[in-house]
Amino acid sequence: MFVTDLISAQDAKTEKLTEATASGDQLQNGAPGDSGNAPTDSQPPSSGDRELAWAPNEPAPKKKRLGLWIGLGVGALALGAGAASMILIAPGTTVAGIPVGWLTPGAAAETIQAHVAETEVTLTGAGDDIVLTGADLGAAIDATALADAAFAERPLWNVTAWMGDPVAGDITLDPATAESALREAVPSSFEDPVDAGVVFDAAGGGYAITPSAPGTGVDVDGLTAAIVATIADGGKTLEFSGDPAEAAPAVTDEDATTVATSLNTMLGSIGFYIGEERTVPVDPATASTWISVVEEEGELSVVADEAAIQATIDALPAAVNREPVNATNIVDSGGEILRTVAEGANGRTIGDTSSLASDVAAKLEAGEGVFPIEVTETPFESVNLVRKIDVDLSSQTATLIENGAVVRSWAISSGKSATPTDTGNFRVYAHVREQTMKSREPDGSITETPNVPWVTYFNGDEGFHGTYWHNDFGNPRSHGCVNMPIDVAKYVYEWSPVGLEVSVHY
């Protein structure tokens, strides 16, 4: 209420009091309506009258709302708790032994990471009580993923997840970081092991191994397990021996033997192939210049040198390209092949080799030694030689004929009149390099001739052969065979395949 309102209200009360006083005087001093003796507003009341005090109207007291405020507070608290239950991890939750209950996933991740990094290891024994932290040793844990998983599985609002079983988490030490820190802390405990290797043995023409040897060092695997166990039990400090323990080589003799065996097997078939044919073999010494066996992170692998390979590829055209080679066949008069004198071979030209070095390198590194090459081929042709032997008993000659032309002709000695050579058309059916021949004489006696050379049979026991017991060629002298000088008999032996036609006539 404003001041003017208070004044107005006071004036109204004064007016009412004046009226009341006047009415009282009238009752005491005269009849009603006699106003001559009535006091006016400007006249103060007599000193004998009771003084009247006035004051502004008091505002009505406000109603207290304590219950309402209390209700609002409880409601806000309930809303806050409900919201918190949606972003916090359930109480009693541990990750790898680290408590994360009542934390947000982000805060939980920081707590997990810090706990692992701050864990202290006191090296005893040769370690001389040097203290290293998890951070020094390269301790790591996937804190963010584990915290997110813990929240997803065990949010605060799910009371059934409170005080649950520990959430497992892998804690690892970076091998290089841990070894570096431990070497600096306890150098006397370290002696490097020797890895097995694979080298080419030029004398043996293959790959051999260089043996491994153990070393010493602080047991990093054991230290990792001890840190994991300590953190799982809720601790942040532990002791671990800094004394030397045996350190196995990263590459064992068995590992090296496996690689050497694979390489030696590959050397047995290595080369450039056209189809199934190893057209250009690669000798082991050359192959050894193409490849090196290297160790990386405890594993042996083959690394190929494309530049070295390219030198061999540059020489491939000379080894692969060729003109076609025609086939040569001995045939009879009907065209049947009796013997192939020369096999036919297609001509060929090597194709594009621009990417061959990289292809070979990739195969070698994969343990393969067969390298296909593409060629363009030119087909060969076949040449047929129609051969036959003509024996003229009248002229006592044998003539070799090829494709209608005389190749050679010689004087012979055919069968005597008592043991004549049969006439007719025959075919060669057997060859004997040397044998003892038996002949029946007209009187029935048997004559033996040892070591008769270069026999070519064409009719029963009749054949061409070399003769060392006479030189009377041109006259009949035999028991039915066709006698020839030894060099001529050898020529006929080699010139006449089985099935060759032989004509004997007068």
Secondary structure, 3 states (H helix, E strand, C coil): CCHHHHHHHHHHHHHHHHHHHHHHHHHHHCCCCCCCCCCCCCCCCCCCCCCCCCCCCCCCCCCCCHHHHHHHHHHHHHHHHHHHHCCCECCCCEECCEECCCCCHHHHHHHHHHHHHHCEEEEEHHHCCEEEECCCCCEECCHHHHHHHHHHHCECCCHHHCCCCCECCCCEECHHHHHHHHHHHCHHHCECCECCEEEEECCCCEEEEECCECEEECCHHHHHHHHHHHHHCCCCEEEEECCCEEECCCCCHHHHHHHHHHHHHHHCCCEEEECCEEEEECCHHHHHHHEEEEEECCEEEEEECHHHHHHHHHCHHHHHCECCECEEEEECCCCCEEEEEECCECEEEECCCCCHHHHHHHHHHCCCCEEECCEEEECCCEEEEEEEEEEECCCCEEEEEECCEEEEEEECECECCCCCCCCEEEECCEEEEEEEEEEECCCCCEEEEEEEEEEEEEECCEEEEECCCCCCCCCCCECCCEEECHHHHHHHHHHCCCCCEEEEEC
